[in-house]
Amino acid sequence: MNNQAAEIKILINYWTFWDQKGPDGKELDIPEMIVRTAAQGFDAFTCPSDFPNLKELLSQHELRFAAAFQAFDRAQLKREIEKGAEIDSGPMNCQLGRHNTSTQEAVSLTLEMMSLAADNGVDVHLETHRDTCTETPEKTAAIIETCFNESGKFPLVNFDFSHFSCVKHLDAGNYSERLLEPNKSLFQHSSLWHMRPFNGHHCQVPVTDGRGNLSSEYLEIRPFIKDCIQAWTCGPRPNNELWVCPELGPIPGYGLSCFPDRWADTIILANDLKKIWSETIK
């Protein structure tokens, strides 16, 4: 374990702003999203790497960058990793393949991802996600185990536990037992975590009741968040930083029409993550 104080880095996903409007009533563009992220004192931003002048925009607002992308073949992996690395060396996120990608093909692509990451001097994480090769715990485990058997190395994994929880219809009493404990070592070796508030039946739940109070659903998952942070800080703590994305997806889709304002909830979630972090690493 690294004896220096570990840091949490709050990473904002650009899609958090998709339903936000500016003073003119128009949807926000990426430069304004960056401005609003920096204004809250957050640390990093993620969006498509090919947005014009993105590196300069981020630098102006003292924000780091973490590339995120989908990939279905080696050419896409190479292109996206190289584009992201040109902007910053923050931990990258990869949604790999499709729901029907075979284990053999997924392993081949994951090994390519690991090789390209090493070539470019960056950490690229395989995200657990719906409609990808990692959509279930069993598929993910098979890919990881086979990668290790063939290369002697484990891939880095970004655990969005919300998808696994829905697949298994878990409840708050066994989140840590069923989600964290089987994956603890891999989680500890990762430097990226998409923390979407969830329960066993909904991939995303609201953080607040829309009136400034934490929702009962969020309070239910809060002990699990603390368990995850505690587990990570007790591990090797790569780079002594954990980049955490307070992940709240758009409406329709992850969010429901009755949910409160997503950006307001994201700010509250991000600040609560920092609060839990401070409480946990004392």
C-alpha positions in Angstrom: 0.0 0.0 0.0 1.1 3.5 -0.8 1.6 5.4 2.5 1.0 8.8 1.0 -2.6 10.2 1.3 -4.7 9.0 -1.5 -6.9 11.3 -3.5 -10.3 11.1 -5.1 -10.7 12.8 -8.4 -14.3 13.7 -9.5 -14.8 13.0 -13.2 -17.9 14.5 -14.9 -19.4 12.8 -17.9 -20.6 15.2 -20.6 -23.9 13.4 -20.9 -24.9 14.6 -17.5 -25.7 17.9 -19.2 -27.8 16.5 -22.0 -31.1 17.8 -20.7 -29.6 21.1 -19.4 -30.4 24.4 -21.0 -28.5 27.7 -21.1 -30.0 31.2 -20.5 -31.0 31.3 -24.2 -33.0 28.1 -23.8 -30.7 26.1 -26.0 -28.9 22.9 -25.1 -25.4 23.3 -23.6 -22.4 22.8 -25.8 -19.2 21.1 -24.6 -17.4 24.3 -23.8 -20.2 25.4 -21.5 -20.3 21.9 -19.9 -16.6 22.3 -19.2 -17.1 25.8 -17.7 -19.9 24.4 -15.4 -17.8 21.4 -14.4 -14.8 23.7 -13.4 -17.1 26.1 -11.6 -18.1 23.4 -9.2 -14.5 22.7 -8.4 -14.5 19.2 -9.9 -11.3 17.7 -11.3 -11.9 16.1 -14.7 -14.2 15.8 -17.6 -15.0 13.1 -20.2 -16.5 13.5 -23.7 -15.6 12.4 -27.2 -11.9 12.9 -27.8 -12.4 14.4 -31.3 -14.1 17.6 -30.1 -12.1 20.5 -31.6 -9.5 22.2 -29.4 -10.5 20.0 -26.4 -7.1 19.9 -24.9 -6.8 23.7 -24.9 -10.4 24.1 -23.4 -9.6 21.7 -20.6 -6.3 23.4 -19.9 -7.9 26.8 -19.7 -10.1 25.5 -16.9 -7.5 23.4 -15.2 -9.4 20.1 -15.8 -8.0 16.7 -16.5 -9.4 14.4 -19.2 -10.4 10.8 -19.2 -11.2 9.4 -22.6 -14.2 7.1 -22.9 -15.3 5.2 -26.0 -16.9 2.1 -27.6 -14.9 -0.3 -29.6 -15.7 -3.3 -31.7 -12.4 -4.0 -33.4 -8.7 -3.4 -33.1 -8.7 -0.4 -35.5 -11.3 1.4 -33.3 -9.3 0.6 -30.1 -6.1 1.9 -31.7 -7.7 5.1 -32.9 -9.6 5.9 -29.7 -6.7 5.1 -27.4 -4.2 7.2 -29.4 -6.7 10.1 -29.6 -7.3 10.1 -25.9 -3.6 9.8 -25.1 -2.9 12.9 -27.2 -5.2 14.9 -24.8 -4.3 13.5 -21.4 -3.1 10.4 -19.6 -6.1 10.1 -17.4 -7.7 6.6 -16.9 -9.6 5.6 -20.0 -12.9 3.8 -20.2 -13.8 1.2 -22.9 -17.1 -0.3 -23.6 -16.1 -3.3 -25.6 -18.0 -5.4 -28.1 -21.6 -6.3 -28.1 -23.9 -8.5 -26.0 -23.3 -11.4 -28.4 -19.5 -11.0 -28.7 -18.0 -14.4 -28.0 -15.7 -14.9 -25.1 -12.9 -15.8 -27.6 -13.3 -12.6 -29.5 -13.7 -10.5 -26.4 -10.5 -11.9 -25.0 -8.6 -11.2 -28.2 -9.9 -7.6 -28.2 -9.2 -7.1 -24.5 -5.6 -8.3 -25.0 -5.3 -5.8 -27.9 -6.6 -3.1 -25.6 -4.0 -3.9 -22.9 -1.2 -3.9 -25.5 -2.3 -0.6 -27.0 -2.6 0.9 -23.6 0.9 -0.1 -22.7 2.2 1.3 -26.1 0.6 4.6 -25.4 1.5 4.8 -21.7 -2.1 5.0 -20.5 -4.4 2.9 -18.3 -7.4 1.7 -20.2 -10.3 0.1 -18.3 -12.7 -2.5 -19.5 -16.1 -1.3 -18.3 -18.8 -3.7 -17.0 -21.8 -2.5 -19.0 -25.1 -3.5 -20.6 -25.1 -4.6 -24.3 -21.3 -5.2 -24.3 -19.1 -8.3 -23.8 -19.1 -7.7 -20.1 -22.9 -7.4 -19.6 -23.0 -10.2 -16.9 -20.7 -11.2 -14.0 -20.1 -14.6 -15.6 -19.1 -13.2 -19.0 -16.8 -10.7 -17.4 -15.2 -13.3 -15.2 -14.5 -15.6 -18.2 -12.9 -12.8 -20.1 -10.7 -11.8 -17.2 -9.6 -15.3 -16.3 -8.8 -16.2 -19.9 -6.8 -13.0 -20.4 -4.7 -13.8 -17.3 -4.2 -17.4 -18.5 -3.0 -16.2 -21.9 -0.9 -13.1 -20.9 -0.1 -13.5 -17.2 -1.8 -10.1 -16.6 -5.3 -9.1 -15.6 -7.0 -6.3 -17.5 -8.0 -3.1 -15.7 -11.7 -3.1 -15.0 -14.1 -0.1 -14.4 -16.8 -1.6 -12.3 -20.2 0.0 -13.0 -21.8 -2.3 -10.4 -25.3 -1.1 -11.3 -25.6 -3.4 -14.3 -24.6 -6.5 -12.3 -27.0 -5.6 -9.6 -29.9 -5.5 -12.0 -28.9 -8.7 -13.7 -28.9 -10.5 -10.3 -31.8 -8.5 -8.7 -29.8 -7.9 -5.5 -30.8 -6.0 -2.4 -28.8 -3.6 -0.2 -28.1 -6.3 2.3 -25.8 -8.2 -0.1 -24.4 -5.6 -2.4 -20.9 -5.8 -0.8 -21.0 -9.6 -0.6 -22.2 -10.2 -4.1 -20.6 -7.3 -6.0 -17.5 -6.1 -4.2 -16.1 -9.2 -2.5 -15.8 -11.4 -5.6 -14.1 -8.5 -7.5 -12.2 -6.8 -4.7 -8.7 -7.4 -6.0 -9.6 -6.2 -9.5 -11.4 -3.2 -8.0 -8.4 -2.3 -5.9 -6.1 -2.4 -9.0 -8.3 0.0 -10.9 -8.0 3.8 -10.9 -11.5 4.5 -12.5 -14.9 3.9 -11.0 -18.3 4.8 -12.5 -20.4 5.2 -9.4 -24.0 5.2 -10.5 -26.5 5.0 -7.6 -28.7 1.9 -8.2 -30.7 -0.8 -6.5 -31.4 -4.4 -7.5 -34.3 -3.5 -9.8 -33.3 -0.2 -11.2 -30.0 0.6 -12.9 -30.3 4.2 -11.7 -32.0 5.8 -8.7 -32.3 9.4 -7.8 -29.9 10.9 -5.3 -32.4 13.4 -3.8 -36.1 13.8 -3.5 -35.8 17.1 -5.5 -36.1 19.2 -2.4 -32.5 18.9 -1.2 -33.0 15.7 0.9 -31.1 12.5 0.1 -33.5 9.9 -1.3 -34.2 6.7 0.6 -32.9 4.8 -2.4 -29.6 6.6 -2.2 -29.3 6.3 1.5 -29.7 2.5 1.0 -26.7 2.3 -1.3 -24.5 4.7 0.7 -22.9 2.0 3.0 -21.9 0.0 -0.1 -20.1 3.1 -1.5 -18.2 3.4 1.8 -17.3 -0.3 1.6 -15.9 0.2 -1.9 -13.9 3.2 -1.0 -12.6 1.4 2.1 -11.6 -1.6 0.0 -9.8 0.5 -2.6 -7.8 2.5 0.0 -6.7 -0.8 1.6 -5.2 -2.1 -1.7 -2.2 -1.0 -3.8 -3.9 2.3 -4.7 -2.5 2.7 -8.3 -1.1 6.3 -8.8 -2.6 7.0 -5.4 -5.7 8.4 -7.2 -9.2 7.0 -7.7 -11.1 8.8 -10.5 -14.8 8.5 -9.6 -17.5 9.5 -12.0 -20.8 10.4 -10.2 -22.8 8.7 -13.0 -26.3 9.8 -13.7 -27.6 9.0 -17.2 -30.1 10.9 -19.2 -33.9 10.8 -19.5 -35.3 8.8 -21.2 -33.2 5.7 -20.5 -31.4 5.5 -17.2 -33.4 8.4 -15.7 -37.2 8.4 -15.3 -39.5 11.4 -16.0 -40.2 11.8 -12.2 -36.5 12.1 -11.3 -35.2 15.5 -10.1 -32.7 17.7 -12.0 -29.7 15.5 -13.0 -27.0 18.1 -12.8 -28.2 19.3 -9.4 -28.2 15.6 -8.2 -24.8 15.0 -9.8 -23.3 17.9 -7.8 -24.8 16.5 -4.5 -23.6 13.0 -5.4 -20.1 14.2 -6.2 -19.8 16.1 -3.0 -21.2 13.2 -0.9 -18.6 10.9 -2.5 -15.9 13.3 -1.4 -17.5 13.4 2.1 -17.5 9.6 2.3 -13.9 9.5 1.1 -12.8 11.9 3.8 -14.6 9.9 6.4 -13.2 6.6 5.2 -9.5 7.5 4.9 -9.1 9.2 8.3 
